[in-house]
Amino acid sequence: MTAVTLEAPRRRRSPLARKLFPYLLVMPAVVYLLSITLYPGIYALYRSFYGGKFKLEWAGLDNYKQLLTDYEFFNALWNTMLLGSITLLAEFALAMLLAALVYRDPWVKGFRIIFLLPMLLMPSAVTFIWKLMFNDGRIISDLIKRIGLIDFNIDWMFSPALARFVVIFTDVWQWTPFLFIIFVAGLQGQDKEVEEAARLDGASWWSTFFNVSLPMMRPIIAVALILRGIDILNMFTPIQLITHGAPGGATETLSYYINRVAWDGPDFGYASAISVVVLILTVILAQVLVRRYFRSGTES
């Protein structure tokens, strides 16, 4: 005799339950992200209409009107644009150059982690290292003097140009790998047959890269530069630990200025107004870049 096994009938989910199930899985992550991004933004907007240090006093648009005559705000905005543009340009050039040289090399696949080591370190630790190298320990200055290029120790905080160079160098050293790994992944994901066809037509390696591979990278480059640019707008750690905005406010960025207004003042309402304006400018700039580069990449 054969044993007969009875199985309980499975309950089938309703169509509505099947549609809602994926959203229920991601809901905890969405709630968490909104709680740490959306709520602080809304509270900053609310706080920007109030003055006072700890006791809230209705100020209306006074905090925003104050921005129009605030020299320090425009100075911090100019420094942020200057430092950010130079830093982003240097990181893009170095990352793209390294990616172009190694993306077809199988050696990179096994040792790619080496290129990422600066990015894996804590920003504060990296900043302290380069502060020791440039300022406290004068190691960089001593090395240049031993080579014979100078006869004196360099005070890197003496002039705005030198102080800005230290800030830019620190950020470029740590965050160039971020763009590098994105560019390498984008180049390795392209169709090899397109490059091989160009080389069979007699195009050189550099001509193939600039005329074939690089134009196909426009959407990836746009996303990478936008992500990195937003992060550079929030540049704070090198300013706080190395320059403190010196000399004469030449390295004071918007993030450092907002922190100084909020905690040294303290004026939380005015600092919130500055944060809201910076957020609006960042969103507008990001939207312009996305529309331009993605349209260019589609049309090409």
C-alpha positions in Angstrom: 0.0 0.0 0.0 1.2 3.5 -0.8 1.0 6.1 1.9 -1.0 9.1 1.0 0.2 12.4 2.4 -2.2 15.3 2.7 -0.8 18.8 2.3 -2.6 21.8 3.7 -3.6 24.2 1.0 -1.4 27.3 0.8 -3.1 30.6 1.3 -2.5 32.8 -1.7 -1.9 36.5 -1.2 -4.4 38.9 -2.6 -3.2 41.0 -5.6 -3.1 44.1 -3.3 -0.9 42.3 -0.8 1.5 41.2 -3.5 1.9 44.7 -4.8 2.4 46.2 -1.3 4.9 43.5 -0.1 8.0 45.0 -1.8 7.2 48.4 -0.4 6.9 47.0 3.1 10.4 45.5 2.8 12.0 48.8 2.0 9.8 50.9 4.3 12.1 50.7 7.3 15.1 52.0 5.3 12.9 54.8 3.8 11.6 55.9 7.2 15.2 55.9 8.6 16.5 58.0 5.6 13.7 60.4 5.8 14.1 60.8 9.6 17.8 61.8 9.2 17.4 63.9 6.0 13.9 65.3 5.6 13.1 66.2 9.2 16.3 68.2 9.8 15.7 70.1 6.6 12.2 70.9 7.6 13.3 72.0 11.0 16.1 74.1 9.6 13.5 75.9 7.4 11.2 76.4 10.4 14.1 77.7 12.6 15.3 80.1 9.9 12.2 82.3 10.5 13.0 82.7 14.2 15.8 84.7 15.9 17.2 84.5 19.3 19.8 82.2 20.8 17.8 79.8 22.8 14.4 81.5 23.3 12.7 81.6 19.9 11.6 85.0 18.7 9.7 85.5 15.4 12.0 87.2 12.9 10.2 86.6 9.6 12.5 87.2 6.6 15.0 89.2 8.6 17.5 86.4 8.6 17.3 86.1 4.8 17.6 89.9 4.4 20.7 89.9 6.5 22.3 87.6 4.0 22.2 90.4 1.3 24.5 92.6 3.3 26.7 89.9 5.0 30.2 90.3 3.6 31.4 87.2 5.5 28.7 85.1 3.8 29.7 86.2 0.3 33.3 85.7 1.2 32.6 82.1 2.4 30.5 81.5 -0.8 33.4 82.7 -3.0 35.9 80.5 -1.1 33.6 77.5 -1.4 33.3 78.0 -5.2 37.0 78.6 -5.6 38.2 75.7 -3.5 35.5 73.4 -4.7 36.1 74.1 -8.4 39.8 73.6 -8.2 39.5 70.6 -6.0 36.9 69.0 -8.3 38.9 69.7 -11.4 42.1 68.3 -9.9 40.3 65.1 -8.7 38.6 64.6 -12.0 41.8 65.0 -14.0 43.8 62.7 -11.8 41.0 60.1 -11.5 40.4 60.0 -15.3 44.1 59.9 -16.1 44.6 56.9 -13.8 41.5 55.2 -15.0 42.5 55.6 -18.6 45.9 54.1 -18.0 44.8 51.1 -16.0 41.2 50.1 -16.9 42.3 47.5 -19.4 45.1 46.2 -17.3 44.2 42.9 -15.5 46.6 43.9 -12.7 44.1 46.5 -11.5 41.4 43.9 -10.8 43.5 42.2 -8.1 45.0 45.3 -6.6 42.2 47.8 -6.9 41.9 48.0 -3.2 45.3 49.8 -3.1 43.9 52.8 -4.9 41.0 53.0 -2.4 43.1 53.1 0.8 43.1 56.9 1.2 39.3 57.0 0.9 38.9 54.2 3.5 40.6 56.3 6.2 38.7 58.6 8.5 38.7 62.2 7.2 39.8 63.5 10.6 42.8 61.1 10.7 43.8 62.1 7.1 43.5 65.8 8.0 45.7 65.3 11.1 48.3 63.5 9.1 48.6 66.3 6.5 48.5 68.9 9.2 51.5 67.2 10.8 53.2 67.0 7.4 52.6 70.6 6.4 52.3 72.6 9.6 53.2 71.0 12.9 56.1 68.8 11.8 57.2 70.8 8.8 58.0 67.6 7.1 57.0 68.8 3.6 59.0 72.0 4.0 62.0 70.1 5.3 62.0 67.7 2.3 61.8 70.6 -0.2 64.6 72.3 1.6 66.8 69.2 1.5 66.2 68.8 -2.2 67.6 72.3 -2.6 64.6 74.1 -4.0 64.3 76.5 -1.0 66.6 77.8 1.7 64.0 78.4 4.4 61.0 76.7 6.0 57.7 77.5 4.5 54.9 78.8 6.6 51.9 77.3 4.8 49.4 79.5 6.7 51.2 82.7 5.8 49.5 83.4 2.5 46.0 82.6 1.2 47.5 80.7 -1.8 49.5 78.4 0.3 46.7 77.8 2.8 44.3 77.0 0.0 46.8 74.6 -1.5 47.1 72.6 1.7 43.3 72.3 1.9 43.0 71.3 -1.7 45.9 68.9 -1.5 44.4 67.1 1.5 41.0 66.7 -0.1 42.4 65.6 -3.5 44.6 63.0 -1.8 41.8 61.4 0.0 38.9 61.6 -2.4 40.4 61.1 -5.9 39.9 57.3 -5.4 36.2 57.9 -5.2 36.1 59.2 -8.8 38.7 56.7 -9.9 36.7 53.7 -9.0 33.6 55.0 -10.7 35.5 55.9 -13.9 37.2 52.5 -14.0 33.9 50.7 -13.6 32.4 52.8 -16.3 35.2 52.2 -18.7 35.4 48.5 -18.1 31.6 48.2 -18.6 31.8 49.6 -22.1 31.6 47.4 -25.2 35.1 46.4 -26.2 34.1 45.8 -29.8 33.6 49.5 -30.3 37.1 50.3 -29.2 38.5 47.4 -31.3 36.7 48.7 -34.4 38.2 52.2 -33.9 41.7 50.8 -33.5 41.2 48.6 -36.6 40.4 51.8 -38.5 43.8 53.1 -37.5 42.9 55.3 -34.5 45.5 55.6 -31.9 44.9 54.7 -28.2 44.5 58.3 -27.1 42.3 59.1 -30.1 40.1 56.1 -29.3 39.8 57.1 -25.7 38.9 60.8 -26.3 36.7 60.3 -29.3 35.0 57.0 -28.4 35.3 56.0 -24.8 35.1 59.4 -23.1 31.9 60.6 -24.9 30.1 57.4 -23.9 31.1 58.2 -20.2 29.2 61.5 -20.1 26.2 60.4 -17.9 28.6 58.5 -15.5 30.9 61.5 -15.3 27.9 63.8 -14.6 26.6 61.7 -11.8 30.1 61.2 -10.3 30.9 65.0 -10.4 27.6 65.9 -9.0 28.0 63.5 -6.0 31.5 64.7 -5.4 30.6 68.3 -5.9 27.9 68.1 -3.3 30.3 66.6 -0.9 32.9 69.3 -1.6 30.3 72.0 -0.9 30.2 70.6 2.7 34.0 70.7 3.1 34.6 71.2 6.8 37.1 68.9 8.3 40.3 70.3 6.7 39.1 73.9 7.5 38.3 73.1 11.1 41.5 71.1 11.9 44.1 72.8 9.8 43.3 76.5 8.9 40.3 77.6 11.0 39.5 79.8 8.0 42.9 81.6 8.1 44.6 83.6 6.9 42.1 86.4 7.0 39.1 84.2 6.1 40.7 83.1 2.9 39.9 79.4 3.5 36.5 79.8 5.3 33.9 77.8 3.5 30.2 77.9 3.8 30.1 74.8 6.1 32.7 76.3 8.4 30.9 79.7 8.4 27.6 78.1 9.2 29.2 76.2 12.1 30.9 79.4 13.4 27.6 81.4 13.2 25.7 78.6 15.0 28.0 77.9 17.8 30.4 80.8 18.2 27.5 83.4 18.0 25.4 81.5 18.8 22.7 82.5 16.2 20.9 79.3 15.2 18.2 81.1 13.2 20.7 82.9 11.0 22.7 79.7 10.6 19.6 77.9 9.6 18.8 80.5 7.0 22.2 80.2 5.5 21.8 76.4 5.4 18.5 76.7 3.6 20.0 79.1 1.0 22.9 76.7 0.4 20.6 73.8 0.0 18.5 75.6 -2.6 21.6 76.6 -4.5 22.9 73.1 -4.4 19.7 71.6 -5.7 19.5 74.1 -8.5 23.1 73.5 -9.6 22.6 69.8 -9.5 19.5 70.0 -11.6 21.2 72.1 -14.2 24.1 69.7 -14.5 21.9 66.6 -14.6 19.7 68.0 -17.4 22.7 69.3 -19.4 24.9 66.2 -19.2 22.2 63.6 -19.5 20.7 65.4 -22.5 24.2 65.6 -24.1 24.9 62.0 -23.4 21.5 60.9 -25.0 21.9 63.1 -28.1 25.4 62.0 -28.8 
